[in-house]
Amino acid sequence: MKPFIYITRKLPEAVVAPLKSEFDVEMWEKEDAQVPRDILLEKAEKASALLTMLSDKVDRELLQNASYLKVVANLAVGFDNIDLEAAKEKGVTITNTPDVLTETTADLTFALLMATSRRVVEADRYIKEGKWKSWSPLLLAGTDIHHKTMGIVGMGSIGEAVARRAKGFNMEVLYHNRSRKPEAEETLGVRYVSFDDILAQSDFVVVLAPLNTETQGMFQEDQFRKMKNTAIFINAARGAIVNEAALLQALKRGDIAGAGLDVFETEPISEDHPLLQLDQVVALPHIGSSSKDTRLDMMTLCVENIQAVLKGDNPKTAVK
């Protein structure tokens, strides 16, 4: 009997063909809808491998009942949706998709920063709604990016890639990270500072940290009060790093000038969420790594990791 693989979202046939030639493969057939929890639990009970999305909760309940499970390949660099301790106890290998999405996510992060600071979305809506009647000196005037200070919270590979882009705009780049990065400081000219200094000195605070016990709820009312009232907050990491109620109040009070958000505490975010009613907020549906090339590379890496584990080999990108 062939090992059973369950894929929690519809992927292109060409990507999953290598798996189908060797294994019994089943896919959730909806591209735009999450697999229901009860179905995921049912499929996991007989699966040797799961190919999951970051929205799929691979917790202790799922893992304890997955007797045949050997590998979970998560289509994301983050893995906060997976209980790593429970997986280790069960001997289940967890893999992710680092590196292949670094540059693409950095592109999107910088695009989000630019769109927010230069009011690009607002301006697009302004012209499409027929509001542009004449030119005026301060029409939709935004904030400069060049020669400003960027503070990066979380200097992993994506943070370094964003810093490289910032240097092209002659920005000063500060960073705060769990550990210092001397090589990045030397090659990129970035400067390590305390978290409070990031908040106080940055014109753009860019969050690229992983979600863990240290970063969950890292940004509260107090942190936004410490930022410049001209500062723009960018979150391209995970929504739960930020208290959205505190962010909303900070924007309403004018503690900060704007926010560009690719991630939210609850995803998908409701269209009537109060943050989405503010012109100074640019909101995207968690598309940091969403270029066609990169997403195909991520899918392919997941497939290769599953093949490796089921054949008794080491996967390319196991989560340590």
C-alpha positions in Angstrom: 0.0 0.0 0.0 1.4 3.4 -1.0 2.0 6.1 1.6 -0.8 8.6 1.7 -0.1 12.4 1.3 -2.6 15.1 2.0 -2.2 18.6 0.5 -4.3 21.2 2.2 -4.8 23.6 -0.7 -5.1 23.1 -4.5 -1.7 23.3 -6.1 -0.9 23.1 -9.8 -0.9 19.6 -11.2 2.6 20.0 -12.6 4.0 20.6 -9.1 2.4 17.6 -7.5 3.0 15.2 -10.4 6.3 13.8 -8.9 4.4 12.9 -5.8 1.5 11.3 -7.6 3.8 9.1 -9.6 5.0 7.4 -6.3 2.4 8.0 -3.7 -1.3 8.1 -3.0 -2.0 11.9 -3.1 -5.2 13.8 -2.3 -5.6 17.6 -2.4 -8.2 19.9 -0.9 -9.8 21.2 -4.1 -10.4 24.8 -3.2 -7.8 27.4 -4.0 -9.3 30.2 -2.0 -10.8 28.4 1.0 -9.1 26.8 4.0 -9.6 23.0 4.5 -12.1 22.6 7.4 -10.5 21.5 10.7 -12.5 18.2 10.9 -11.4 17.2 7.4 -7.8 18.0 8.2 -7.9 15.9 11.3 -9.5 13.0 9.5 -6.9 13.1 6.6 -4.0 13.4 9.0 -5.0 10.2 10.8 -4.0 8.2 7.8 -1.4 10.4 6.2 2.4 9.7 6.0 2.9 13.3 4.9 1.0 16.6 5.0 1.7 19.6 2.8 0.3 22.5 4.8 -0.3 26.2 4.6 0.5 28.7 7.4 -3.3 28.9 8.1 -3.4 25.2 9.0 -3.1 24.4 12.6 -0.8 21.4 13.1 -1.2 21.1 16.9 -0.8 18.4 19.5 -4.4 17.2 18.9 -3.6 16.6 15.2 -0.2 15.1 15.8 -1.3 12.7 18.6 -3.8 11.1 16.3 -1.6 10.9 13.2 -0.1 7.5 13.7 1.5 7.2 10.3 2.7 10.8 9.9 6.4 11.2 9.1 6.7 14.7 7.7 4.8 18.0 7.6 6.0 20.3 4.8 4.8 23.9 5.6 4.5 26.2 2.6 6.0 29.2 4.5 9.2 30.3 6.1 7.4 30.7 9.4 6.1 27.7 11.4 4.2 29.3 14.2 1.1 27.2 13.1 2.9 24.0 14.1 3.5 22.6 17.6 7.2 21.8 17.2 7.5 20.1 20.6 4.6 17.8 20.0 6.1 17.0 16.5 9.4 16.1 18.1 7.8 13.8 20.6 6.1 12.0 17.8 9.2 11.8 15.6 7.6 13.9 12.9 9.9 16.0 10.7 8.8 19.6 10.1 10.1 21.4 7.0 9.6 25.0 5.8 10.6 27.1 2.8 13.3 29.6 3.8 15.7 31.3 1.4 13.6 30.8 -1.8 11.2 33.6 -0.7 13.7 36.1 0.8 14.1 38.5 -2.0 10.5 38.4 -3.1 9.3 39.1 0.4 11.8 42.0 0.7 10.4 43.5 -2.5 6.9 43.4 -1.2 8.0 44.9 2.2 9.7 47.8 0.5 6.7 48.2 -1.9 4.4 48.4 1.1 6.6 51.0 2.8 6.7 53.1 -0.4 3.0 52.8 -1.0 2.2 53.9 2.6 4.6 56.8 2.7 3.8 58.2 -0.7 0.0 57.5 -0.4 0.0 55.4 -3.6 -3.2 53.5 -2.8 -5.0 56.6 -1.7 -3.9 58.4 -4.8 -5.0 55.6 -7.1 -8.5 55.6 -5.4 -8.6 59.4 -5.6 -8.2 59.5 -9.4 -10.4 56.5 -10.1 -13.2 58.1 -8.0 -13.1 61.2 -10.2 -11.8 63.5 -7.5 -8.9 64.9 -9.4 -10.1 68.2 -10.6 -6.9 70.3 -10.7 -3.2 70.2 -9.7 -2.3 71.7 -6.4 1.1 72.0 -4.5 0.2 69.7 -1.6 -2.2 67.3 -3.3 -1.8 63.9 -1.6 1.7 65.0 -0.3 3.4 62.1 1.3 6.6 61.4 3.2 10.1 61.1 1.7 11.9 57.8 1.9 15.3 58.7 0.7 17.8 59.8 3.4 15.4 58.8 6.2 16.0 56.3 9.0 14.7 52.8 8.8 14.5 50.6 11.9 14.3 46.9 11.3 12.9 44.7 14.1 14.1 41.1 13.2 17.3 41.0 11.2 17.0 37.6 9.5 17.7 37.0 5.8 14.6 39.0 4.8 15.6 41.9 7.1 19.0 41.9 5.5 17.5 42.0 2.0 15.2 44.9 3.0 18.3 46.7 4.4 20.1 46.3 1.0 17.1 48.0 -0.7 17.1 50.8 1.9 20.7 51.5 1.2 19.8 52.1 -2.4 17.6 55.0 -1.1 20.5 56.4 1.0 18.6 55.5 4.2 20.3 55.0 7.5 19.4 51.5 8.7 19.1 50.6 12.4 18.2 47.1 13.5 17.2 45.2 16.6 17.5 41.4 16.8 17.8 38.7 19.4 21.5 38.5 18.5 23.8 40.9 16.8 24.9 40.4 13.2 28.5 41.7 12.9 28.7 40.5 9.3 25.6 42.4 8.3 26.9 45.5 10.1 30.1 45.3 8.2 28.7 44.5 4.7 25.5 46.5 4.8 26.5 49.4 7.1 23.5 48.7 9.4 23.7 49.7 13.1 22.6 47.6 16.1 20.5 49.6 18.7 18.1 48.8 21.5 14.4 48.2 20.8 13.6 51.6 22.5 16.1 53.3 20.3 14.6 51.8 17.2 11.2 53.2 18.2 12.6 56.7 19.1 14.9 57.2 16.1 13.2 55.6 13.1 11.1 57.2 10.5 10.0 53.8 9.4 9.7 50.9 11.8 9.7 47.6 9.8 8.7 44.4 11.6 10.3 41.2 10.1 10.7 39.1 13.2 9.3 35.6 13.6 6.3 35.0 15.9 7.4 33.4 19.1 6.9 33.8 22.9 9.3 36.8 22.8 7.7 38.7 20.0 4.0 38.0 20.6 2.3 41.3 21.5 5.6 43.1 21.2 3.9 46.3 20.0 1.5 47.7 22.5 0.3 51.3 23.2 3.5 52.2 25.0 5.7 51.2 22.0 3.6 53.3 19.6 3.8 56.3 21.9 7.6 56.1 21.9 7.7 56.4 18.1 7.9 59.7 16.2 4.5 61.1 15.3 5.7 61.3 11.7 6.8 57.6 11.7 5.3 54.9 9.5 4.9 51.4 10.9 5.3 48.4 8.5 4.4 44.8 9.5 5.3 42.1 7.0 6.0 39.4 9.6 3.0 38.1 11.7 -0.1 39.9 12.9 0.1 38.7 16.5 3.3 40.6 17.1 1.1 43.7 17.2 -1.8 44.6 19.4 -4.2 45.9 16.6 -6.4 47.8 19.1 -3.3 49.7 20.3 -2.2 50.4 16.7 -5.7 51.7 15.8 -5.6 54.1 18.8 -2.1 55.2 17.9 -3.2 56.1 14.4 -6.3 57.8 15.5 -4.4 59.9 18.1 -1.7 60.8 15.7 1.0 59.0 17.7 2.3 57.7 14.3 1.5 58.8 10.8 0.6 55.6 9.0 0.8 51.9 8.8 1.4 49.4 6.0 0.2 45.9 7.0 0.6 42.6 5.1 -0.4 40.5 8.2 -3.2 40.6 10.8 -4.1 39.1 14.1 -7.0 37.3 12.5 -6.7 36.3 8.8 -8.5 36.9 6.7 -9.2 40.3 8.3 -12.9 41.4 8.2 -13.7 44.1 5.6 -15.4 46.2 8.3 -12.3 46.1 10.6 -11.7 49.7 11.9 -8.1 49.7 10.7 -9.3 49.3 7.2 -11.4 52.5 7.5 -8.3 54.7 7.8 -6.8 56.3 4.8 -3.3 56.2 6.3 -3.4 52.4 6.4 -2.4 50.3 3.4 -3.6 46.7 3.9 -2.5 43.7 1.8 -3.8 40.1 2.1 -0.6 38.4 3.3 1.1 38.3 -0.1 4.7 38.8 1.0 6.1 35.9 -1.0 3.4 35.9 -3.6 5.2 36.1 -6.9 4.5 33.3 -9.4 8.1 32.2 -9.6 8.6 32.2 -5.8 5.4 30.4 -4.9 6.3 27.7 -7.4 9.7 27.4 -5.9 8.2 27.1 -2.5 5.8 24.4 -3.6 8.6 22.5 -5.3 10.7 22.6 -2.2 7.8 21.2 -0.1 7.4 18.3 -2.6 11.2 17.6 -2.5 11.2 17.6 1.3 8.3 15.1 1.4 10.0 12.9 -1.2 13.2 12.9 0.8 11.7 12.0 4.2 9.4 9.3 2.8 12.4 7.7 1.1 14.5 7.8 4.2 16.7 10.7 3.2 17.4 14.0 4.9 15.1 16.9 3.8 16.6 20.1 2.3 15.1 22.4 4.9 14.1 20.7 8.1 13.1 23.1 10.9 15.7 22.7 13.7 
